[in-house]
Every structure is written in structure tokens, then in C-alpha cells.
Amino acid sequence: PNYALLTRFVHRIHFVLVSEIIKCEELGDRVFVVRLLIRVAELCFEMNNYDSAMIIMAVLADTCIQRLGDTWHEVERIYPGHFEALKRVLNPGEQRNSKNSERQAEYSLHKLSADPPCMPAMAYVVSSLKYLGSKDSWFSDFPADNAVGLINFDRMRRSARVFDIVVKSQEVMYPFTKLDQTLLALMLVEPQWVDEEKAWHQSQRVERKRKSINPTPHTQQTHIKI
């Protein structure tokens, strides 16, 4: 029940933040909101609140947000390199040569949560446990006959490390800030666009697909003041 509750909460917050971007009719307003979310994610990372940072990054990586070419062009002009840098530090497992997403999630979880107090990225916790639990059993495939297989201690150790990180994070109190009315309102609000399909159509309505990232000399450039 806790996992289902967490999933519903993250899904709602995801589309609340997506809605805050795509409800903006003006380009300058969208640029302001995207830039603000990047900065908030950076502050969350600095505070070891990796879970909130990952939620925000998932919003910015959503297809209906990524397709906003004009918006991202202006964000990159005003706030260059910050989004890509944040993606790298929040996914250290991707920097390794391993193409195994299971190993990447585990490495990122260990790397980011090694020094409590912190809020572990639950996306990595769930991914690590999901991949570990997707195996046929806790036993090795050898011997292949009907005899009882050998216990796979590697799987057991890896899952134990994940649980150990969660337990240690619970034991060390995280210094939460005061829950003010603005934050409470954000946690309780319902998204204006509640799923990917509706958000995609709204994204197409507020901004057509950008034909070219680099404007030609004959193209009039719009400079936005943030």
C-alpha cells in the first residue's frame, strides 16, 4: 500500500509541475518556470534532497516539455549548461561504461546516498528492487535438473544494500524546512492536465515544433528578459 500511495503522489506532483509549464501561453513565462525548476532542483541536490531533485528532473525530461524547442533555446541562452550538468550529477551510474540499467540504478543510489542525512532518490530504490525482484527466484540456475538450486548470495547482498541505505536514511533525521502554506498548497493541488496525452496536446497548442535550433540571419530573434 505504501508503494501504491507513493506512486500516486509522485504521479500527481509530476503533472502539477508539467501543468505549471504548459499552461503558460507566453514564451517568457515558460522560460521563467523551466529555469526556476532547474534552480530548485539544484538547491535540492545541494541539500541532499535527491528524491525531490529527481522528481523535478523527470518533469523537465518529459516528452511534452522536451519538445518545447523555443523554450529550451531561451533557457539555454540564459542559463547555459545547468540542465545537462544536473542530469549528470543525478545519474552517476550512467557515467560508468555498464549498459546494465539495474547496475546503473544501484550505483547511483549508493553514490548519492552514502552520506546521510539525505532523502534517497526513491526512483533508484524502486528500480533497484524491481530489477532484483524480476529474477526467476533467489536461487541460481545451477544445477539445471530437478535438484534444489544453490542460493544466489549476490542477489541477496545487493538487495540488502538497498534496504540498508533506506534504513540508515530513516535513522538520521533529515532537517526538513517548515511546511509553509505555499508548499502545502502545492502538495494538495490537482494538476490541470492529468495524463501524458492531454499534456502533449496542450504542449503542441502553446508551442509549435521548432524547425531550427540555430536561427538563420534572416530570422528575427526574440530576446526575453527574465
C-alpha positions in Angstrom: 0.0 0.0 0.0 2.9 2.4 0.7 4.3 1.9 -2.7 1.0 2.5 -4.4 0.5 5.6 -2.3 4.0 6.9 -3.2 3.3 6.2 -6.9 0.1 8.1 -7.0 1.6 11.1 -5.1 4.6 11.3 -7.4 2.4 11.0 -10.5 0.2 13.8 -9.3 3.1 16.1 -8.4 4.7 15.3 -11.8 1.7 16.6 -13.7 1.2 19.5 -11.4 4.6 20.8 -12.3 4.2 19.8 -16.0 0.9 21.8 -16.0 2.7 24.8 -14.5 4.9 25.0 -17.6 2.5 24.2 -20.4 -0.3 26.5 -19.0 1.9 29.5 -19.9 0.8 31.0 -23.2 3.8 33.4 -23.4 7.3 32.1 -24.2 8.9 34.3 -21.5 6.6 32.8 -18.8 7.5 29.2 -19.8 11.2 30.1 -19.8 10.9 31.5 -16.3 9.1 28.4 -14.9 11.6 26.0 -16.5 14.6 28.0 -15.3 13.0 28.2 -11.8 12.5 24.4 -11.7 16.1 23.8 -12.7 17.3 26.1 -9.9 15.1 24.4 -7.4 16.4 21.0 -8.4 20.0 22.3 -8.0 19.1 23.5 -4.5 17.5 20.2 -3.6 20.7 18.4 -4.8 22.8 20.7 -2.6 20.6 19.9 0.4 20.9 16.2 -0.3 17.2 16.0 -1.1 17.8 13.7 -4.1 14.3 12.5 -4.2 12.8 15.9 -4.9 15.6 16.7 -7.4 14.8 13.5 -9.3 11.1 14.3 -9.4 11.8 17.7 -10.9 14.3 16.3 -13.4 11.7 13.8 -14.5 9.3 16.6 -15.2 11.8 18.5 -17.3 12.7 15.3 -19.2 9.0 14.6 -20.0 8.4 14.4 -23.8 5.8 17.2 -23.7 8.3 19.5 -22.1 11.4 18.4 -24.1 9.6 19.2 -27.3 9.3 22.9 -26.4 12.3 23.9 -28.6 11.9 27.7 -28.4 11.6 27.5 -24.6 14.7 25.4 -24.2 16.6 27.6 -26.7 16.0 30.6 -24.4 16.6 28.6 -21.2 20.0 27.5 -22.5 20.8 31.0 -23.6 20.1 32.5 -20.2 21.1 29.6 -18.0 23.6 27.7 -20.1 24.7 24.1 -19.3 22.8 23.8 -16.0 20.2 21.3 -17.1 22.8 18.9 -18.6 25.1 19.2 -15.6 22.3 18.4 -13.2 21.4 15.3 -15.3 25.0 14.1 -15.0 25.3 14.5 -11.2 21.9 13.0 -10.5 22.7 9.9 -12.5 26.3 8.9 -11.8 25.6 5.3 -12.8 25.2 6.5 -16.4 28.8 7.7 -16.4 30.0 4.2 -15.9 30.6 2.0 -19.0 28.0 -0.5 -17.9 24.9 -0.6 -20.1 23.0 -2.6 -17.4 20.3 -0.3 -16.1 20.0 -2.4 -13.0 23.6 -1.8 -12.1 23.3 1.9 -13.0 20.4 2.4 -10.7 22.2 0.6 -7.8 25.4 2.5 -8.3 23.6 5.9 -8.5 21.7 5.0 -5.3 24.8 4.1 -3.4 26.8 7.1 -4.7 24.1 9.7 -3.9 23.0 8.3 -0.5 26.3 7.3 1.0 26.4 10.3 3.5 23.2 10.8 5.5 21.2 12.9 6.4 19.7 12.7 2.9 16.5 11.9 1.1 17.3 9.0 -1.2 16.0 9.0 -4.7 13.1 6.6 -4.4 13.2 6.1 -8.2 16.6 4.4 -7.8 15.3 2.4 -4.7 12.3 1.1 -6.7 14.4 0.4 -9.8 17.0 -1.5 -7.9 14.4 -3.6 -6.1 12.3 -4.1 -9.2 15.2 -5.5 -11.2 16.4 -7.6 -8.3 12.9 -9.0 -7.9 12.4 -9.6 -11.6 14.7 -12.7 -11.4 13.0 -16.1 -11.5 14.0 -16.9 -8.0 16.5 -16.3 -5.2 18.3 -19.4 -6.4 20.8 -19.9 -9.1 20.0 -21.8 -12.3 22.6 -24.4 -11.5 22.1 -27.4 -11.2 19.6 -27.4 -14.1 17.9 -30.7 -13.1 15.2 -31.0 -10.5 17.6 -30.9 -7.6 17.5 -27.8 -5.3 19.5 -24.9 -6.8 22.2 -23.0 -5.0 21.3 -19.8 -3.1 22.3 -16.8 -5.1 24.1 -14.7 -2.4 25.0 -12.0 -4.8 21.3 -11.1 -5.3 20.7 -11.3 -1.6 23.7 -9.0 -0.8 22.7 -6.4 -3.4 19.1 -6.2 -2.2 20.3 -6.0 1.4 22.5 -3.0 0.5 19.4 -1.2 -0.9 17.4 -1.8 2.2 20.4 -0.8 4.3 20.5 2.6 2.6 16.8 3.2 3.2 17.1 2.2 6.9 20.2 4.4 7.5 18.4 7.3 5.9 15.5 6.8 8.3 17.8 6.7 11.3 19.5 10.0 10.6 17.0 12.8 10.9 16.7 15.0 7.8 16.5 18.7 8.6 13.1 19.5 7.0 12.2 23.1 6.4 9.0 24.4 7.9 5.9 23.3 5.9 4.5 26.7 4.9 1.2 27.4 3.3 2.7 27.6 -0.2 4.3 24.2 -0.1 1.2 22.7 1.5 -0.9 24.2 -1.3 1.4 22.6 -3.9 1.2 19.2 -2.3 -2.6 19.3 -2.3 -3.4 20.9 -5.7 -4.7 18.8 -8.6 -3.0 19.1 -12.0 -4.7 20.9 -14.8 -3.6 18.2 -17.3 -3.7 14.8 -15.6 -2.0 12.5 -18.1 0.6 12.3 -20.9 -1.8 12.5 -23.8 -3.6 15.7 -22.5 -0.3 17.3 -21.6 1.1 16.5 -25.0 -1.9 18.2 -26.8 -1.6 21.3 -24.6 2.2 21.4 -25.3 1.5 21.4 -29.0 -1.0 24.1 -28.6 1.2 26.6 -26.8 4.3 26.0 -28.9 4.7 24.5 -32.4 7.7 22.3 -33.1 10.9 24.3 -33.6 12.1 24.0 -37.2 15.7 25.0 -36.5 17.7 25.5 -33.3 20.1 28.0 -34.9 18.2 30.9 -36.5 19.2 32.0 -39.9 20.5 35.6 -40.4 17.1 36.4 -41.9 15.2 35.1 -38.8 14.1 37.7 -36.3 15.4 36.8 -32.8 13.4 37.4 -29.7 15.3 38.3 -26.6 13.4 37.6 -23.4 14.0 39.4 -20.2 13.8 37.1 -17.1 
